[in-house]
Amino acid sequence: MIYSKQNSGSAGGGTFGRGRGIMKTGSRNSVFACILLCVLLMAAAAGTAACGSAGKGKLKAGVRQDVRYWGYRSPSDGNYYGLEIDLAKKLAEKLGYDGVEFTAVTPQDREEKLAGGTVDCVIACYSITDERLETLDFSPPYYTDHGLVLVEKSSLITEFRQLSGARVGIVKGTDAGERLKAAMRQDGLTGSDGKGEPELAEYDSYADLAQALETGEADAACMDGSIAQAYLSEDVLALDETISEEQYGVATVKGSPLSDRISTAVSRLLDDGTVKKMIDKWN
């Protein structure tokens, strides 16, 4: 509350006490006013400090819950683990939030949840593209990756050229399939008219995609290299050829006041080596 000094008439020759310490009533009122002002200023300062941390509540972060090492929700304890989980926690700390409220997102619904305010930001293996930059803001990239194609060892597929006409699985909402087609066109493996391109089959999740690869429903699976690491095994291999480079960033609503603050925080975490330590931790 703003304190305003009240105008009042003079007390004339009134006194308070005798001898030493004699104070006129007007002066006494002034001292009381100063004391009250100091108390109010101290309370305001305390309130401001509180607003800088606890008053902000939690950072609402959209993360993956099905990608090991990045964003994974443990079925045993219900907690989230991974590189992007650690990054979200560190961002909340840097921005003065009380913590993080995690919400699971998928490639199909991440933009909807961001635009609708369900989450403040998306930290979910979200690659920065020119198309996405038209409708979203992104932080500086915190990770650089390449797309990979996984195949069953028994399939005998060893190179991209064998994918012509093959059934390649991707997860809905990702751009992995289009990037694979572009890479094959660039290498002269398909025609500009689309002749020889693989047939793309969409799946709801990476678990479903891995299952389709195992059962032979899909001849190959295309996904980000960071995600593919969780599905490699003695029976599942990654082709040596890679798809175009991509970079992950933290996405926010276009023009959001949070965009610049998150970008600054990510830049500092990159500069001081915090992000590298996270990457090394989660290998």
SERO-4910 file (N, C-alpha, C, O; in steps of 0.05 Angstrom, whole numbers):
BEGIN
 pado doro    nc1    nc2    nc3   cac1   cac2   cac3    cc1    cc2    cc3    oc1    oc2    oc3
  Met    A     17    -24      0      0      0      0     18     25      0     38     26     14
  Ile    A     10     45    -16     26     70    -17     19     87      7     -5     92     13
  Tyr    A     39     96     20     35    114     43     35    143     34     54    151     20
  Ser    A     15    158     42     15    187     36     12    202     62     -5    195     79
  Lys    A     27    223     64     27    239     89      1    255     91     -6    269     72
  Gln    A    -12    253    114    -37    267    118    -31    296    128    -13    299    145
  Asn    A    -45    316    118    -42    343    127    -58    347    152    -82    339    153
  Ser    A    -47    359    172    -62    364    197    -53    391    209    -31    400    203
  Gly    A    -70    402    225    -64    428    237    -42    425    257    -37    404    268
  Ser    A    -28    448    263     -6    448    282    -18    445    310    -40    454    316
  Ala    A     -2    433    328    -11    429    356     -5    454    372     -8    454    397
  Gly    A      4    475    359     11    499    374     34    495    392     56    486    383
  Gly    A     31    502    417     53    500    435     53    475    452     66    474    473
  Gly    A     38    456    443     37    431    459     64    418    463     82    421    445
  Thr    A     68    405    485     93    392    491     89    363    498     67    355    505
  Phe    A    110    347    496    110    319    505    133    315    524    156    316    516
  Gly    A    127    312    550    148    308    569    158    335    579    148    356    573
  Arg    A    179    333    595    191    357    607    221    356    605    233    335    600
  Gly    A    232    380    607    261    383    608    274    371    583    265    377    560
  Arg    A    295    353    587    308    342    564    289    323    549    273    309    561
  Gly    A    292    323    523    274    306    507    248    320    501    230    306    492
  Ile    A    246    346    505    221    360    498    217    359    468    236    365    453
  Met    A    193    350    459    188    348    430    161    360    424    142    355    438
  Lys    A    160    376    404    135    388    395    118    366    382    128    347    371
  Thr    A     91    369    385     72    349    374     76    345    344     75    323    334
  Gly    A     80    367    330     85    365    301    109    348    294    108    332    276
  Ser    A    130    352    309    155    336    304    150    307    311    159    289    297
  Arg    A    134    303    333    128    275    341    113    261    319    119    238    312
  Asn    A     94    274    307     78    262    285     96    255    261     93    235    248
  Ser    A    116    273    256    134    268    234    151    243    239    156    227    220
  Val    A    160    239    264    176    216    270    159    190    267    169    171    255
  Phe    A    134    191    277    117    168    274    112    162    245    112    138    236
  Ala    A    109    182    229    105    179    200    129    165    187    126    148    170
  Cys    A    153    174    195    177    163    184    180    133    191    188    116    175
  Ile    A    173    127    217    175     99    226    155     82    209    162     60    200
  Leu    A    131     92    206    111     77    191    120     73    162    116     51    151
  Leu    A    131     94    151    141     92    123    163     70    120    163     55    101
  Cys    A    181     70    140    203     50    139    191     21    140    200      3    126
  Val    A    171     18    158    159     -9    161    146    -17    135    149    -40    126
  Leu    A    132      1    122    118     -5     97    138    -12     75    134    -30     59
  Leu    A    160      3     74    181     -2     54    194    -29     58    199    -44     39
  Met    A    199    -36     83    210    -63     89    191    -85     81    200   -105     70
  Ala    A    166    -81     86    146   -101     78    144   -104     48    142   -126     38
  Ala    A    145    -81     34    145    -82      5    169    -96     -6    166   -111    -26
  Ala    A    192    -91      6    217   -104     -3    215   -135      0    223   -150    -17
  Ala    A    204   -142     23    201   -171     28    181   -183      8    186   -206     -2
  Gly    A    160   -169      2    141   -179    -18    153   -182    -45    147   -201    -60
  Thr    A    169   -162    -53    183   -163    -79    201   -187    -81    202   -201   -101
  Ala    A    216   -192    -59    234   -215    -59    218   -241    -62    227   -259    -76
  Ala    A    195   -242    -48    179   -266    -50    169   -270    -78    168   -293    -88
  Cys    A    161   -248    -92    151   -251   -119    172   -260   -138    166   -272   -159
  Gly    A    198   -256   -131    219   -264   -149    225   -293   -148    239   -304   -165
  Ser    A    213   -308   -129    219   -336   -127    193   -351   -121    180   -362   -140
  Ala    A    185   -353    -96    162   -369    -89    136   -358   -102    118   -374   -109
  Gly    A    135   -332   -106    111   -320   -117    106   -328   -146     84   -324   -157
  Lys    A    126   -339   -160    123   -346   -188    111   -374   -192    103   -380   -214
  Gly    A    110   -389   -171    100   -417   -174    120   -434   -189    144   -430   -187
  Lys    A    110   -453   -204    128   -472   -218    128   -466   -248    108   -457   -260
  Leu    A    150   -473   -260    153   -471   -289    139   -496   -301    145   -518   -294
  Lys    A    120   -491   -319    105   -513   -331    119   -522   -357    119   -508   -377
  Ala    A    132   -544   -355    149   -554   -377    137   -578   -391    130   -598   -377
  Gly    A    134   -577   -417    125   -600   -432    149   -617   -440    167   -608   -453
  Val    A    149   -642   -432    172   -660   -436    162   -687   -447    138   -693   -445
  Arg    A    180   -703   -457    173   -730   -465    173   -748   -440    187   -743   -421
  Gln    A    157   -769   -442    156   -788   -420    164   -816   -429    164   -836   -414
  Asp    A    171   -818   -455    176   -844   -467    203   -846   -481    208   -865   -496
  Val    A    221   -827   -476    247   -827   -489    269   -829   -468    276   -810   -455
  Arg    A    280   -853   -466    301   -858   -446    325   -839   -450    332   -832   -473
  Tyr    A    336   -830   -428    359   -812   -427    352   -783   -433    368   -765   -428
  Trp    A    328   -778   -442    319   -751   -449    296   -742   -432    298   -723   -417
  Gly    A    273   -755   -435    250   -750   -419    235   -776   -415    222   -786   -433
  Tyr    A    238   -787   -392    227   -814   -387    214   -815   -359    226   -807   -339
  Arg    A    189   -824   -358    175   -826   -333    176   -854   -323    165   -873   -335
  Ser    A    188   -858   -300    192   -885   -289    165   -896   -280    151   -883   -264
  Pro    A    158   -920   -289    133   -932   -280    134   -940   -250    113   -944   -238
  Ser    A    158   -943   -240    160   -952   -212    155   -930   -192    142   -935   -171
  Asp    A    165   -906   -197    161   -884   -178    146   -860   -189    140   -841   -174
  Gly    A    140   -860   -215    125   -839   -227    141   -813   -232    130   -793   -242
  Asn    A    167   -814   -226    184   -790   -230    195   -789   -258    198   -810   -272
  Tyr    A    202   -765   -267    215   -761   -293    245   -760   -291    256   -750   -271
  Tyr    A    258   -772   -311    287   -772   -311    297   -767   -339    283   -772   -359
  Gly    A    321   -756   -341    334   -752   -367    347   -724   -370    344   -707   -352
  Leu    A    361   -721   -392    376   -696   -397    357   -672   -397    363   -652   -384
  Glu    A    335   -674   -411    317   -651   -414    302   -646   -388    292   -624   -383
  Ile    A    299   -666   -371    287   -663   -345    306   -646   -328    298   -627   -314
  Asp    A    332   -653   -328    352   -638   -314    353   -609   -324    357   -590   -308
  Leu    A    351   -606   -350    353   -579   -362    329   -562   -353    332   -539   -346
  Ala    A    305   -574   -352    281   -559   -343    284   -550   -314    278   -528   -307
  Lys    A    295   -568   -297    299   -561   -269    319   -538   -266    315   -520   -250
  Lys    A    340   -539   -282    360   -518   -280    349   -491   -290    355   -470   -279
  Leu    A    333   -492   -311    321   -467   -322    302   -455   -301    302   -431   -297
  Ala    A    287   -472   -288    268   -462   -267    284   -448   -245    276   -428   -234
  Glu    A    306   -460   -238    323   -448   -217    334   -421   -226    334   -402   -210
  Lys    A    344   -420   -250    356   -395   -260    335   -373   -263    342   -350   -259
  Leu    A    311   -380   -269    290   -360   -274    274   -353   -248    256   -337   -249
  Gly    A    281   -366   -226    269   -359   -201    243   -373   -194    228   -363   -177
  Tyr    A    237   -395   -208    212   -410   -202    217   -428   -177    240   -433   -169
  Asp    A    195   -438   -166    196   -456   -143    204   -484   -151    212   -500   -134
  Gly    A    202   -490   -176    208   -517   -186    195   -521   -213    189   -502   -227
  Val    A    191   -546   -220    179   -552   -247    155   -569   -244    154   -588   -229
  Glu    A    135   -562   -260    111   -579   -262    113   -592   -290    109   -579   -310
  Phe    A    118   -619   -290    122   -633   -315     95   -642   -327     78   -652   -313
  Thr    A     93   -638   -353     70   -648   -368     80   -664   -392     97   -653   -408
  Ala    A     71   -688   -396     80   -704   -418     68   -694   -444     44   -688   -446
  Val    A     85   -691   -465     76   -682   -491     86   -703   -512    105   -718   -507
  Thr    A     73   -702   -535     81   -719   -557     85   -701   -581     78   -678   -581
  Pro    A     98   -712   -602    100   -696   -627     74   -686   -638     72   -666   -652
  Gln    A     52   -701   -631     26   -694   -642     13   -671   -626     -2   -655   -638
  Asp    A     18   -669   -600      3   -649   -585     20   -627   -572     10   -610   -557
  Arg    A     46   -627   -576     64   -608   -562     57   -579   -570     57   -562   -552
  Glu    A     52   -573   -595     45   -545   -602     18   -537   -591     15   -514   -582
  Glu    A     -1   -555   -591    -27   -549   -580    -26   -543   -550    -38   -524   -541
  Lys    A    -11   -558   -535     -8   -554   -506      7   -528   -501      1   -514   -481
  Leu    A     26   -521   -518     41   -496   -514     23   -472   -521     22   -453   -505
  Ala    A      9   -473   -543     -8   -451   -551    -32   -447   -532    -41   -425   -527
  Gly    A    -42   -469   -520    -64   -468   -502    -57   -461   -474    -75   -457   -457
  Gly    A    -32   -458   -468    -23   -450   -441    -21   -473   -421    -16   -468   -398
  Thr    A    -24   -498   -431    -21   -520   -413      8   -521   -403     13   -529   -380
  Val    A     26   -514   -420     55   -512   -413     66   -485   -420     56   -472   -438
  Asp    A     87   -476   -406    100   -451   -412    121   -454   -433    127   -436   -449
  Cys    A    133   -478   -435    154   -483   -454    154   -513   -460    143   -530   -445
  Val    A    166   -520   -482    169   -548   -490    199   -555   -492    213   -542   -507
  Ile    A    207   -575   -477    235   -585   -477    233   -615   -483    234   -631   -464
  Ala    A    230   -622   -508    223   -649   -514    234   -659   -541    219   -666   -559
  Cys    A    261   -659   -543    274   -667   -568    261   -652   -591    255   -664   -612
  Tyr    A    257   -627   -588    243   -610   -608    263   -596   -626    276   -577   -618
  Ser    A    265   -605   -651    284   -594   -669    275   -568   -680    252   -563   -686
  Ile    A    294   -550   -684    289   -523   -695    289   -524   -725    309   -532   -737
  Thr    A    267   -516   -737    265   -515   -766    254   -488   -775    242   -474   -759
  Asp    A    259   -481   -800    249   -455   -810    219   -453   -808    208   -433   -801
  Glu    A    206   -476   -814    176   -476   -812    166   -471   -784    147   -456   -780
  Arg    A    179   -484   -765    170   -480   -737    177   -452   -726    162   -442   -709
  Leu    A    198   -440   -736    206   -413   -728    185   -392   -736    185   -370   -726
  Glu    A    168   -399   -755    147   -381   -764    125   -378   -743    112   -357   -742
  Thr    A    122   -398   -726    100   -397   -707    109   -400   -678     93   -396   -660
  Leu    A    135   -406   -673    145   -411   -646    171   -396   -643    185   -390   -662
  Asp    A    178   -390   -618    204   -381   -611    220   -404   -600    210   -422   -587
  Phe    A    247   -404   -606    264   -425   -596    288   -413   -582    298   -391   -590
  Ser    A    298   -426   -562    323   -418   -549    347   -426   -567    343   -440   -587
  Pro    A    371   -416   -561    394   -427   -575    395   -457   -572    386   -468   -552
  Pro    A    404   -472   -592    404   -501   -590    422   -511   -568    444   -502   -564
  Tyr    A    412   -531   -553    428   -543   -532    439   -570   -540    455   -582   -525
  Tyr    A    430   -581   -563    440   -607   -572    438   -609   -602    418   -600   -614
  Thr    A    458   -620   -615    458   -624   -644    458   -654   -649    473   -670   -638
  Asp    A    440   -662   -667    436   -691   -672    434   -696   -702    433   -678   -718
  His    A    433   -722   -709    428   -730   -736    406   -752   -736    404   -767   -716
  Gly    A    391   -754   -757    371   -775   -759    384   -802   -766    404   -802   -780
  Leu    A    373   -823   -756    383   -850   -762    360   -868   -772    337   -863   -766
  Val    A    368   -888   -786    349   -909   -795    357   -935   -781    380   -945   -784
  Leu    A    338   -947   -767    342   -972   -754    330   -995   -770    309   -992   -782
  Val    A    343  -1018   -770    333  -1042   -783    339  -1066   -767    357  -1066   -750
  Glu    A    324  -1087   -771    329  -1113   -758    354  -1125   -773    355  -1124   -797
  Lys    A    372  -1136   -757    395  -1148   -769    388  -1169   -790    402  -1172   -810
  Ser    A    367  -1183   -785    359  -1204   -803    348  -1194   -830    344  -1210   -848
  Ser    A    342  -1168   -832    331  -1157   -856    351  -1155   -879    343  -1154   -902
  Leu    A    376  -1155   -872    398  -1153   -891    399  -1125   -905    413  -1122   -925
  Ile    A    384  -1106   -895    386  -1079   -905    410  -1066   -893    413  -1065   -869
  Thr    A    428  -1055   -910    453  -1044   -900    458  -1015   -910    476  -1001   -900
  Glu    A    441  -1005   -929    445   -978   -939    419   -965   -948    399   -979   -953
  Phe    A    420   -939   -951    395   -925   -958    383   -934   -985    358   -935   -987
  Arg    A    399   -941  -1004    388   -948  -1030    369   -972  -1028    351   -975  -1045
  Gln    A    372   -989  -1008    354  -1011  -1005    327  -1003   -993    310  -1020   -989
  Leu    A    324   -978   -986    299   -969   -974    279   -960   -995    256   -954   -989
  Ser    A    288   -959  -1020    269   -951  -1042    246   -971  -1043    250   -995  -1047
  Gly    A    222   -961  -1040    198   -977  -1040    193   -992  -1014    173  -1006  -1012
  Ala    A    211   -990   -995    208  -1004   -969    188   -989   -951    183   -965   -955
  Arg    A    178  -1003   -932    159   -991   -913    175   -981   -889    186   -997   -873
  Val    A    177   -955   -886    193   -943   -865    174   -930   -844    158   -913   -851
  Gly    A    177   -938   -819    160   -927   -798    171   -902   -786    196   -899   -782
  Ile    A    154   -883   -779    161   -859   -765    139   -854   -744    118   -866   -744
  Val    A    145   -836   -725    125   -828   -705    109   -804   -715    121   -785   -726
  Lys    A     83   -805   -712     66   -783   -721     75   -756   -709     83   -754   -686
  Gly    A     75   -736   -726     82   -709   -717    111   -702   -720    119   -679   -715
  Thr    A    128   -722   -727    156   -716   -731    162   -712   -761    146   -719   -778
  Asp    A    185   -700   -766    192   -695   -794    213   -715   -804    226   -710   -825
  Ala    A    217   -737   -789    238   -756   -796    235   -768   -824    254   -770   -839
  Gly    A    210   -774   -831    205   -786   -857    212   -768   -880    224   -776   -900
  Glu    A    203   -743   -878    209   -724   -900    239   -718   -902    249   -714   -924
  Arg    A    252   -718   -879    281   -713   -880    295   -737   -892    316   -733   -906
  Leu    A    285   -761   -888    297   -785   -901    293   -783   -931    311   -789   -946
  Lys    A    269   -776   -940    264   -773   -969    282   -752   -981    293   -757  -1003
  Ala    A    286   -730   -967    304   -709   -977    332   -719   -980    346   -712   -999
  Ala    A    341   -734   -960    369   -745   -961    372   -764   -984    393   -764   -997
  Met    A    352   -780   -989    354   -799  -1011    353   -785  -1038    367   -793  -1057
  Arg    A    337   -764  -1040    337   -748  -1065    364   -735  -1070    374   -735  -1092
  Gln    A    375   -724  -1049    401   -711  -1051    423   -730  -1060    441   -722  -1074
  Asp    A    421   -755  -1051    441   -775  -1059    434   -788  -1086    448   -806  -1095
  Gly    A    413   -779  -1099    406   -789  -1125    393   -817  -1124    393   -831  -1144
  Leu    A    383   -824  -1101    371   -851  -1098    342   -852  -1106    331   -873  -1111
  Thr    A    329   -829  -1108    301   -827  -1116    299   -804  -1136    316   -787  -1138
  Gly    A    277   -804  -1152    273   -784  -1171    259   -759  -1159    247   -761  -1138
  Ser    A    261   -737  -1173    248   -712  -1164    217   -716  -1164    203   -701  -1151
  Asp    A    208   -735  -1179    179   -740  -1180    170   -759  -1158    147   -767  -1157
  Gly    A    189   -767  -1141    182   -785  -1119    185   -814  -1125    181   -831  -1108
  Lys    A    193   -820  -1149    196   -848  -1156    219   -861  -1140    240   -850  -1137
  Gly    A    213   -884  -1129    233   -898  -1113    233   -891  -1084    249   -901  -1068
  Glu    A    215   -872  -1076    215   -864  -1048    204   -886  -1030    189   -903  -1039
  Pro    A    212   -887  -1005    201   -907   -986    172   -900   -980    164   -877   -981
  Glu    A    157   -920   -972    130   -916   -962    131   -910   -932    141   -926   -917
  Leu    A    120   -887   -924    120   -880   -896     96   -890   -881     73   -888   -891
  Ala    A    101   -902   -858     79   -913   -841     82   -899   -814    103   -899   -801
  Glu    A     60   -886   -805     60   -871   -780     51   -887   -756     32   -903   -758
  Tyr    A     64   -882   -733     57   -896   -708     54   -875   -686     66   -853   -687
  Asp    A     39   -883   -666     32   -863   -645     56   -858   -626     58   -837   -614
  Ser    A     73   -878   -622     95   -875   -603    120   -890   -613    118   -906   -632
  Tyr    A    142   -884   -601    167   -899   -608    166   -928   -599    177   -945   -612
  Ala    A    151   -933   -578    148   -961   -569    132   -977   -591    139   -999   -597
  Asp    A    111   -964   -602     96   -977   -623    113   -981   -648    111  -1001   -661
  Leu    A    129   -961   -654    146   -963   -677    167   -985   -674    172  -1000   -693
  Ala    A    179   -987   -650    198  -1009   -645    185  -1036   -648    197  -1055   -657
  Gln    A    160  -1038   -638    145  -1063   -640    140  -1070   -669    143  -1093   -677
  Ala    A    133  -1050   -686    128  -1055   -714    154  -1065   -728    152  -1082   -746
  Leu    A    176  -1054   -720    202  -1062   -732    208  -1091   -724    217  -1107   -740
  Glu    A    203  -1097   -699    209  -1124   -689    191  -1145   -703    201  -1167   -709
  Thr    A    166  -1139   -708    148  -1159   -719    149  -1160   -750    137  -1177   -762
  Gly    A    164  -1141   -762    166  -1140   -791    145  -1124   -805    143  -1123   -829
  Glu    A    127  -1112   -789    106  -1095   -800    119  -1071   -815    108  -1061   -835
  Ala    A    142  -1062   -805    158  -1041   -817    185  -1052   -825    197  -1067   -809
  Asp    A    195  -1045   -848    221  -1055   -857    244  -1040   -843    266  -1050   -840
  Ala    A    238  -1015   -835    258   -998   -823    243   -977   -806    219   -973   -809
  Ala    A    258   -965   -788    247   -944   -771    266   -919   -772    290   -922   -770
  Cys    A    254   -896   -776    270   -872   -778    263   -853   -755    240   -848   -749
  Met    A    284   -844   -741    281   -827   -717    306   -812   -711    327   -817   -724
  Asp    A    305   -793   -693    329   -779   -684    349   -798   -672    342   -817   -659
  Gly    A    375   -792   -676    395   -809   -666    395   -811   -635    400   -832   -624
  Ser    A    388   -789   -622    388   -789   -593    366   -808   -583    370   -821   -562
  Ile    A    344   -810   -597    322   -828   -589    329   -856   -597    322   -875   -582
  Ala    A    342   -859   -620    348   -886   -630    366   -902   -611    364   -927   -611
  Gln    A    383   -888   -596    402   -903   -579    387   -922   -559    398   -942   -552
  Ala    A    363   -914   -552    348   -931   -532    338   -957   -545    330   -975   -530
  Tyr    A    338   -958   -571    326   -982   -585    346   -999   -599    339  -1019   -612
  Leu    A    372   -993   -597    392  -1009   -609    397  -1034   -592    395  -1033   -567
  Ser    A    402  -1056   -605    406  -1082   -591    422  -1100   -609    432  -1092   -630
  Glu    A    426  -1125   -600    440  -1144   -617    425  -1150   -642    436  -1157   -663
  Asp    A    398  -1146   -641    382  -1152   -665    374  -1127   -681    366  -1130   -704
  Val    A    377  -1104   -669    370  -1079   -683    395  -1062   -687    409  -1055   -668
  Leu    A    400  -1055   -712    423  -1039   -719    416  -1013   -732    393  -1009   -742
  Ala    A    434   -994   -731    431   -968   -744    448   -968   -770    471   -976   -769
  Leu    A    436   -960   -792    452   -958   -817    474   -937   -813    471   -918   -798
  Asp    A    496   -941   -827    519   -922   -825    512   -894   -835    522   -874   -824
  Glu    A    495   -893   -855    487   -867   -866    469   -852   -847    452   -864   -833
  Thr    A    472   -826   -846    456   -810   -828    440   -789   -844    446   -783   -867
  Ile    A    419   -779   -832    402   -759   -844    412   -731   -835    428   -730   -817
  Ser    A    402   -711   -847    411   -683   -842    413   -676   -812    398   -687   -795
  Glu    A    431   -659   -806    435   -649   -779    411   -634   -769    398   -620   -784
  Glu    A    405   -637   -743    384   -621   -731    392   -612   -704    410   -624   -691
  Gln    A    379   -591   -694    387   -580   -668    362   -577   -651    341   -569   -660
  Tyr    A    365   -585   -625    343   -583   -606    344   -556   -592    365   -547   -584
  Gly    A    320   -544   -588    318   -519   -573    294   -520   -555    276   -537   -558
  Val    A    292   -502   -536    269   -499   -519    249   -481   -533    255   -458   -540
  Ala    A    225   -491   -537    204   -477   -552    186   -462   -533    178   -472   -512
  Thr    A    178   -437   -541    159   -421   -526    140   -408   -547    145   -408   -571
  Val    A    118   -397   -536     99   -384   -553    112   -360   -567    128   -345   -554
  Lys    A    106   -356   -592    118   -334   -607    112   -307   -594     89   -301   -588
  Gly    A    133   -292   -588    130   -266   -576    125   -266   -546    119   -245   -534
  Ser    A    127   -289   -534    122   -291   -505    145   -277   -489    168   -278   -497
  Pro    A    138   -263   -467    158   -250   -451    178   -270   -440    201   -263   -432
  Leu    A    170   -296   -439    188   -317   -428    209   -324   -448    230   -336   -441
  Ser    A    205   -319   -474    223   -328   -495    252   -317   -490    271   -333   -490
  Asp    A    254   -291   -487    281   -279   -483    294   -289   -458    318   -294   -457
  Arg    A    278   -292   -436    290   -300   -411    300   -329   -412    321   -335   -402
  Ile    A    285   -346   -426    294   -374   -429    318   -375   -447    337   -390   -441
  Ser    A    318   -360   -468    341   -360   -486    366   -350   -472    388   -362   -476
  Thr    A    364   -330   -456    387   -320   -441    397   -341   -421    421   -345   -418
  Ala    A    378   -354   -408    386   -375   -388    399   -399   -402    419   -409   -392
  Val    A    389   -407   -425    401   -429   -439    429   -422   -449    448   -438   -447
  Ser    A    433   -397   -458    459   -388   -467    479   -389   -444    502   -398   -449
  Arg    A    471   -381   -421    489   -382   -398    496   -410   -390    519   -416   -382
  Leu    A    476   -428   -391    482   -456   -384    500   -469   -405    515   -487   -398
  Leu    A    499   -460   -430    517   -469   -450    545   -458   -445    565   -473   -447
  Asp    A    547   -433   -439    573   -419   -435    588   -430   -410    612   -432   -411
  Asp    A    573   -436   -389    587   -445   -365    592   -475   -363    602   -485   -343
  Gly    A    584   -489   -384    590   -518   -386    569   -536   -373    572   -560   -372
  Thr    A    547   -524   -362    527   -539   -349    514   -559   -368    509   -582   -361
  Val    A    507   -550   -392    494   -568   -412    513   -591   -419    503   -614   -422
  Lys    A    538   -585   -423    557   -607   -430    558   -628   -408    559   -652   -413
  Lys    A    557   -619   -383    557   -638   -361    532   -656   -361    534   -679   -355
  Met    A    510   -644   -369    485   -659   -371    487   -680   -393    479   -703   -389
  Ile    A    498   -672   -415    501   -690   -438    520   -713   -430    514   -736   -437
  Asp    A    542   -707   -417    560   -727   -409    548   -747   -388    552   -771   -389
  Lys    A    531   -735   -370    518   -751   -350    500   -772   -362    499   -795   -354
  Trp    A    484   -763   -383    465   -781   -395    476   -795   -420    461   -810   -433
  Asn    A    501   -790   -426    515   -803   -448    500   -801   -474    509   -812   -495
***
